[in-house]
Amino acid sequence: MTTGAAQGRLEILDDAEAVARWSADLLVERATASPRPFVVALSGGSTPRRLYEILAGGDYAQRLPWDRMRLCFGDERCVPPTEADSNYAMVNQALLSKVPVPPENVFRMPTDGDPAEAAWRYARDLRTLYGADGLQPGRPLFDVVLLGLGENGHTASLFPGTDVLDETEAWVGSCQPHDAPHERLTLTYPAIASSAAVLFLVTGAGKAPVVRAVRDGDVSLPAARIRSEGELVWVLDRAAAGTTQSG
Ligand code: 6PG
């Protein structure tokens, strides 16, 4: 079974805070139930920051099995990990610096050197984590992949008009978006598809049109080509779901 973005089920919550809390509850529930290392690909951008802050908070932080968590990244800007534009910097400030996750359980995307070579290095790290060189159906690389959605339909750093959209073998690629700063590393479609669950976390009325277009199957939008071999869930607030308009 695979689930495409257009088939993903909807979880519509009242507001962004409820989206973050619902997502935190799902992660805690699944991570604590997992008998083996629980592998998550974290999203960058602003939307998931609140989720990370909640996970770092007392009751959640104490419930998560940090020693069994493996925290990867869905994408990264090719900037130093201390820079404000770094996804790692945001996750570190909101979460990693506040919880007892062993450093060896955090798989930061390398941002030094040539981006294509850095992508190869990260893919090597993921293969080591996975324990095989090829993705095996029925044995997902990730337990959960967190994704955001840009108004141009990008997700992770799968941007419109970039060659990485055509990557069908490599697990990690690099790209220079035409309409966003920095060269980037990103998980590719096959890597994201090797997941037990993909969660799209999307909030705000500004995203309602692109959510609708992606769910309508507009494959000109990179997010519309996202699949999971497990489940795919749209975790939306009412504004992004377009259900706040009266009448
Ligand atoms: C990034 C993210 C990117 C993000 C979307 C949505 O590196 O910026 O991976 O894909 O999820 O751009 O960003 P917001 O959550 O800030 O709207």
Boltz pocket constraint, residues with backbone or C-beta under 6 A from the ligand:
constraints:
  - pocket:
      binder: B
      contacts: [[A, 43], [A, 44], [A, 45], [A, 46], [A, 47], [A, 48], [A, 74], [A, 75], [A, 76], [A, 77], [A, 87], [A, 147], [A, 148], [A, 149], [A, 150], [A, 154], [A, 155], [A, 156], [A, 157], [A, 201]]
      max_distance: 6.0
